[in-house]
């Protein structure tokens, strides 16, 4: 399938998010949260990211992550990533509970395109201190792409990670 056809297919099936001139949206990509090892490229920047994310949360922004939020090529165990960056995930969960979180999967976290993976890893997590499951991103839906649609003009912006244009993935 050609690049144009691959991207067109995503565009035609993408959920639309309405916005207007007063909307507050932050778009991030390629965060690559890892497992805390030397290979975790996010670890050194987590404090800065968390500070920015806290600001955006407090200022009532909607957070859209457009792929590779988690490094699931190098790390096969999502629970390790979650445990390492739990504080960040709990803040993202606050966005989610308020309907202000949308997630697009990328090539490094494409496993999130599988409904079973999302249900088993993102809906809830096991808190060892409490010895019980705690809700995280209950019933979240992951996307291959999203469309921002301006409420007044009707103009649309396609949000994708971009791996659809690569034949290497």
Backbone bond lengths (Angstrom), bond angles and torsions (degrees), N, CA, C in turn:
res aa  C-N    CA-C-N  psi(-1)  N-CA   C-N-CA  omega(-1)  CA-C   N-CA-C  phi
1 X - - - 1.449 - - 1.532 108.02 -
2 X 1.319 116.95 137.25 1.460 121.37 -178.55 1.537 110.30 -72.27
3 X 1.318 114.57 160.62 1.468 120.51 178.31 1.526 110.38 -57.49
4 X 1.315 117.14 -44.72 1.463 121.06 -179.87 1.517 111.13 -59.76
5 X 1.315 117.59 -42.81 1.464 120.74 -179.90 1.529 110.89 -67.59
6 X 1.335 116.98 -39.49 1.462 120.64 179.73 1.540 110.60 -63.00
7 X 1.316 115.67 -45.70 1.468 119.59 -178.96 1.526 110.76 -71.21
8 X 1.331 117.10 -38.96 1.473 120.74 177.64 1.517 111.19 -60.87
9 X 1.323 116.43 -38.87 1.466 120.71 178.86 1.528 110.54 -62.40
10 X 1.326 116.76 -43.28 1.469 120.55 177.59 1.527 109.86 -62.80
11 X 1.320 116.87 -45.03 1.467 121.64 -178.86 1.525 111.09 -59.16
12 X 1.315 117.38 -44.69 1.468 121.69 -176.88 1.528 112.80 -66.36
13 X 1.320 117.07 -27.96 1.472 120.33 -176.45 1.527 113.35 -104.97
14 X 1.323 117.17 -1.68 1.473 121.23 -175.61 1.527 111.69 -71.59
15 X 1.306 114.37 139.78 1.463 121.42 173.30 1.533 108.28 -69.93
16 X 1.323 116.39 141.17 1.469 120.93 179.80 1.525 110.14 -97.56
17 X 1.314 115.04 136.89 1.460 122.26 175.38 1.521 106.94 -113.12
18 X 1.337 117.53 113.99 1.465 118.76 179.21 1.530 111.18 -72.23
19 X 1.334 115.49 144.73 1.463 120.93 175.28 1.514 108.70 -147.35
20 X 1.314 115.80 163.95 1.459 120.75 175.66 1.527 108.26 -141.29
21 X 1.326 115.69 -172.21 1.465 119.91 -174.37 1.529 113.25 -66.67
22 X 1.307 117.61 -16.12 1.470 119.79 179.17 1.537 112.57 -98.78
23 X 1.319 117.14 -2.56 1.470 120.67 -178.60 1.527 110.62 -65.78
24 X 1.320 113.69 145.46 1.470 120.83 176.83 1.520 107.56 -117.54
25 X 1.324 114.84 110.98 1.457 120.94 -176.40 1.524 108.54 -132.13
26 X 1.313 115.52 133.09 1.463 121.14 172.27 1.526 106.90 -114.71
27 X 1.319 116.01 132.09 1.455 121.85 -179.72 1.528 108.03 -117.64
28 X 1.324 115.76 125.13 1.468 121.40 178.49 1.523 108.53 -125.13
29 X 1.306 115.27 152.41 1.454 121.77 177.92 1.520 109.53 -143.96
30 X 1.311 115.45 155.01 1.464 122.00 171.38 1.517 113.54 56.21
31 X 1.307 116.11 46.37 1.463 121.54 176.95 1.528 109.73 -70.94
32 X 1.308 117.55 -39.18 1.472 124.29 176.56 1.526 113.10 55.93
33 X 1.346 116.14 51.16 1.470 118.97 174.05 1.522 108.36 -60.00
34 X 1.324 116.40 130.83 1.457 121.01 -176.88 1.515 112.39 -116.36
35 X 1.320 115.77 -161.70 1.469 121.66 -173.19 1.526 113.85 -97.94
36 X 1.326 117.62 10.92 1.457 120.35 178.84 1.515 114.40 88.79
37 X 1.315 117.75 -3.45 1.461 121.38 179.05 1.530 109.68 -78.06
38 X 1.336 116.18 179.84 1.473 121.22 177.99 1.520 111.76 -57.31
39 X 1.315 116.66 -29.34 1.465 121.19 -177.99 1.525 113.01 -80.26
40 X 1.328 118.25 -2.74 1.461 121.96 -178.44 1.527 109.34 -78.90
41 X 1.325 115.96 96.20 1.469 121.38 -178.02 1.527 112.61 -68.14
42 X 1.305 117.22 -21.06 1.468 121.84 -178.90 1.526 112.28 -78.59
43 X 1.308 116.95 -29.19 1.464 122.53 -170.28 1.530 113.19 -52.07
44 X 1.319 117.29 -45.48 1.464 120.50 -177.64 1.532 112.74 -70.33
45 X 1.322 117.03 -19.14 1.465 121.12 -177.34 1.525 112.95 -107.39
46 X 1.318 117.08 1.80 1.459 119.25 -174.63 1.528 112.31 -60.35
47 X 1.319 117.37 -40.46 1.472 119.49 -178.44 1.534 110.57 -61.90
48 X 1.316 117.11 -45.30 1.464 121.25 178.90 1.530 110.64 -63.41
49 X 1.333 116.19 -45.35 1.458 121.43 178.76 1.527 110.63 -60.55
50 X 1.324 116.54 -46.36 1.463 121.01 -178.76 1.525 110.80 -62.85
51 X 1.315 117.39 -40.41 1.472 121.19 177.99 1.518 111.02 -62.75
52 X 1.329 116.19 -45.73 1.466 120.35 178.49 1.523 110.43 -63.47
53 X 1.326 116.50 -44.56 1.460 121.20 -179.51 1.528 111.36 -62.52
54 X 1.312 117.13 -38.58 1.471 121.35 176.44 1.519 110.26 -62.35
55 X 1.319 116.84 -44.25 1.471 120.99 177.18 1.532 110.24 -58.68
56 X 1.326 116.63 -48.72 1.466 119.77 -178.78 1.519 111.53 -64.11
57 X 1.308 117.28 -36.99 1.466 120.19 176.97 1.534 110.10 -63.26
58 X 1.322 116.21 -48.87 1.468 120.83 -178.48 1.522 112.98 -64.75
59 X 1.320 117.39 -27.28 1.462 121.94 179.67 1.529 112.72 -93.11
60 X 1.350 115.87 11.03 1.467 122.51 173.31 1.539 113.98 66.30
61 X 1.308 116.78 36.60 1.452 121.20 174.91 1.529 110.02 -80.86
62 X 1.322 115.10 156.97 1.453 122.84 167.12 1.526 106.46 -96.09
63 X 1.321 116.20 134.02 1.466 121.70 -178.19 1.521 109.36 -104.36
64 X 1.320 115.76 125.08 1.457 121.56 176.50 1.520 107.37 -121.37
65 X 1.319 115.43 122.04 1.458 120.89 178.45 1.521 107.19 -106.29
66 X 1.330 116.16 119.19 1.469 119.03 -172.61 1.533 112.62 -105.03
67 X 1.299 114.88 54.64 1.449 120.33 168.92 1.507 115.80 105.85
68 X 1.304 114.05 149.57 1.460 123.91 178.95 1.523 112.34 56.62
69 X 1.314 115.96 37.98 1.460 120.60 174.21 1.514 110.67 -64.30
70 X 1.316 115.94 -36.82 1.460 121.58 179.58 1.520 109.38 -121.34
71 X 1.312 115.92 140.91 1.465 122.04 -178.84 1.527 109.07 -86.05
72 X 1.330 114.76 89.09 1.461 119.89 -177.04 1.523 112.79 -105.84
73 X 1.329 117.40 11.89 1.463 121.18 168.24 1.519 108.75 -85.77
74 X 1.333 115.21 -50.27 1.466 120.85 -178.58 1.527 111.57 -79.28
75 X 1.316 117.38 -28.77 1.463 122.71 -177.13 1.517 109.26 -118.19
76 X 1.287 116.31 116.61 1.468 119.88 -178.58 1.528 111.89 -85.63
77 X 1.334 117.28 -16.94 1.452 119.54 -176.09 1.520 112.83 -102.96
78 X 1.316 116.92 100.75 1.459 119.98 177.87 1.532 112.17 -59.06
79 X 1.334 120.44 -37.84 1.470 119.03 179.68 1.533 113.71 -55.48
80 X 1.346 117.57 -32.72 1.469 120.29 177.01 1.528 111.38 -67.05
81 X 1.322 116.17 -39.77 1.465 120.97 177.99 1.527 109.47 -65.46
82 X 1.316 115.86 -45.61 1.457 121.41 179.29 1.530 111.35 -59.39
83 X 1.321 116.76 -47.13 1.469 120.67 -178.90 1.527 111.31 -63.66
84 X 1.320 117.03 -39.59 1.466 121.37 -178.64 1.522 111.51 -66.56
85 X 1.317 116.85 -38.34 1.468 121.66 -173.65 1.530 111.95 -118.52
86 X 1.327 116.34 35.12 1.465 121.07 -174.93 1.525 112.33 -56.85
87 X 1.309 117.72 -41.67 1.469 120.80 -179.52 1.534 110.70 -58.03
88 X 1.316 116.43 -41.70 1.467 120.90 178.33 1.523 110.77 -66.76
89 X 1.326 116.60 -43.86 1.469 119.80 179.44 1.525 111.46 -63.72
90 X 1.319 117.47 -36.69 1.470 119.74 178.90 1.525 111.23 -66.79
91 X 1.328 117.20 -34.19 1.460 119.77 175.50 1.528 110.33 -69.37
92 X 1.312 117.35 -42.15 1.469 119.92 175.48 1.530 110.83 -61.22
93 X 1.321 116.67 -35.04 1.465 120.46 177.98 1.530 111.21 -63.74
94 X 1.328 117.06 -33.28 1.471 119.87 176.82 1.532 110.14 -64.35
95 X 1.335 117.08 -41.54 1.466 120.23 174.45 1.528 109.19 -58.24
96 X 1.325 115.91 -46.73 1.461 121.35 -176.78 1.525 111.70 -60.60
97 X 1.321 117.22 -45.58 1.469 120.89 -178.65 1.520 112.04 -61.34
98 X 1.332 116.72 -25.49 1.462 121.08 179.68 1.531 112.24 -97.08
99 X 1.331 116.85 8.74 1.458 120.34 178.85 1.515 113.19 70.92
100 X 1.342 116.62 26.84 1.464 120.98 -176.54 1.533 111.73 -117.22
101 X 1.331 117.76 29.20 1.459 121.58 -179.77 1.515 109.59 -134.35
102 X 1.320 115.45 130.17 1.465 121.78 171.88 1.516 107.24 -133.07
103 X 1.331 115.93 137.31 1.457 121.65 -177.96 1.524 110.41 -124.13
104 X 1.311 114.70 130.68 1.456 123.16 173.39 1.527 106.16 -111.36
105 X 1.308 117.08 137.66 1.462 118.51 177.93 1.522 109.78 -88.88
106 X 1.322 114.63 151.92 1.464 121.38 177.66 1.512 110.49 -117.54
107 X 1.309 116.36 -167.07 1.458 119.73 -178.54 1.527 112.43 -72.34
108 X 1.330 118.73 -29.70 1.464 120.43 -179.86 1.531 112.77 -83.06
109 X 1.316 117.17 -13.55 1.469 119.92 175.46 1.534 110.90 -131.57
110 X 1.324 114.72 34.33 1.469 121.06 -177.80 1.522 112.43 -62.39
111 X 1.328 116.79 -18.83 1.464 120.36 176.68 1.534 110.46 -60.10
112 X 1.335 116.58 -20.93 1.465 120.50 176.92 1.535 112.07 -70.66
113 X 1.313 117.30 -6.63 1.469 119.70 174.43 1.530 110.88 -75.79
114 X 1.319 115.85 -12.16 1.467 121.48 179.31 1.526 110.09 -90.60
115 X 1.321 115.75 120.57 1.465 121.40 -177.09 1.531 112.20 -57.13
116 X 1.328 116.80 -39.28 1.469 119.84 179.51 1.526 111.61 -62.70
117 X 1.337 116.83 -40.80 1.465 119.83 178.70 1.525 110.04 -61.26
118 X 1.319 116.48 -45.65 1.467 121.21 -178.82 1.522 110.08 -61.76
119 X 1.321 117.67 -48.12 1.471 121.27 179.98 1.521 111.48 -60.98
120 X 1.323 116.77 -42.55 1.463 121.13 -174.86 1.523 114.31 -78.82
121 X 1.330 117.62 -20.31 1.454 119.97 -173.88 1.527 115.47 -120.33
122 X 1.324 117.22 -27.32 1.466 118.86 -173.48 1.524 113.89 -108.10
123 X 1.309 118.57 -28.15 1.461 120.40 -178.39 1.524 111.72 -62.38
124 X 1.321 116.33 -37.25 1.467 121.18 -176.97 1.529 108.68 -156.19
125 X 1.313 115.68 167.99 1.463 120.87 174.93 1.520 108.62 -140.18
126 X 1.324 115.01 158.69 1.455 119.80 -179.61 1.517 109.12 -92.32
127 X 1.324 116.69 119.72 1.462 122.73 177.28 1.522 107.80 -93.02
128 X 1.337 116.17 112.18 1.457 120.30 -176.28 1.525 112.10 -68.44
129 X 1.333 118.06 -33.15 1.468 120.30 178.31 1.522 111.10 -65.01
130 X 1.330 115.62 -43.36 1.471 121.14 -179.53 1.531 111.92 -83.50
131 X 1.347 115.26 -17.18 1.457 121.99 -177.63 1.537 112.10 58.05
132 X 1.345 114.06 43.25 1.462 119.21 178.71 1.522 110.01 -158.45
133 X 1.326 114.69 166.09 1.459 120.52 176.74 1.524 109.62 -82.10
134 X 1.330 114.49 137.81 1.465 122.39 -179.59 1.531 107.54 -118.86
135 X 1.328 118.35 133.79 1.468 119.88 177.01 1.529 111.13 -60.13
136 X 1.326 116.16 142.25 1.458 121.12 176.54 1.529 108.52 -120.94
137 X 1.316 116.90 -82.11 1.470 121.39 177.24 1.523 107.65 -116.17
138 X 1.308 116.31 70.74 1.465 120.75 -175.14 1.524 111.10 -57.21
139 X 1.325 114.70 128.03 1.467 122.71 175.54 1.524 114.62 57.87
140 X 1.327 117.66 24.18 1.463 119.72 179.36 1.519 110.28 -67.16
141 X 1.301 115.54 145.97 1.450 122.18 177.11 1.528 107.32 -113.30
142 X 1.316 116.47 127.14 1.457 121.42 176.23 1.519 108.88 -91.20
143 X 1.311 116.49 151.13 1.455 121.74 -173.61 1.527 111.15 -125.06
144 X 1.331 115.35 151.42 1.465 119.28 169.89 1.522 109.06 -83.72
145 X 1.306 115.98 -27.99 1.461 121.77 177.74 1.513 109.70 -162.44
146 X 1.302 115.60 161.89 1.464 123.05 176.22 1.524 108.26 -136.31
147 X 1.318 116.03 157.23 1.459 121.49 175.38 1.519 108.31 -120.12
148 X 1.316 116.47 124.76 1.463 120.56 170.02 1.522 106.53 -86.98
149 X 1.330 117.08 124.55 1.466 121.38 -178.68 1.521 109.53 -118.67
150 X 1.338 115.97 119.68 1.458 120.78 -179.67 1.524 109.69 -69.74
151 X 1.324 115.49 126.89 1.470 121.32 -174.95 1.526 113.08 -60.70
152 X 1.319 118.32 -35.37 1.465 121.21 -175.45 1.525 111.62 -89.72
153 X 1.315 116.98 -54.34 1.466 120.74 -174.48 1.524 113.11 -81.83
154 X 1.336 116.47 -23.90 1.455 119.81 -175.63 1.524 113.23 80.82
155 X 1.325 117.29 -3.29 1.465 119.81 178.73 1.525 110.26 -59.34
156 X 1.308 114.82 147.64 1.461 120.33 -176.39 1.524 110.60 -123.87
157 X 1.323 114.27 146.72 1.461 122.03 175.52 1.525 106.87 -126.77
158 X 1.314 116.32 122.49 1.462 121.16 178.48 1.523 109.08 -86.41
159 X 1.327 115.54 128.63 1.461 121.52 175.74 1.521 108.25 -111.07
160 X 1.318 116.42 118.76 1.462 122.73 174.36 1.517 107.18 -138.81
161 X 1.318 115.85 162.54 1.465 118.88 176.28 1.516 110.87 -72.73
162 X 1.307 117.01 -37.79 1.457 121.46 177.00 1.513 114.07 114.28
163 X 1.326 117.00 -11.10 1.465 118.67 179.40 1.532 111.81 -64.62
164 X 1.309 117.05 -15.26 1.466 120.51 178.13 1.531 111.11 -64.70
165 X 1.325 116.29 -20.88 1.465 120.96 179.58 1.516 112.15 -90.77
166 X 1.315 118.18 -1.02 1.455 122.63 -178.70 1.515 110.44 -109.66
167 X 1.306 115.72 134.64 1.458 119.46 177.25 1.523 111.23 -96.08
168 X 1.335 117.02 3.71 1.458 121.18 179.58 1.518 111.66 -84.46
169 X 1.327 118.87 -20.55 1.473 122.74 -175.86 1.500 111.74 -92.42
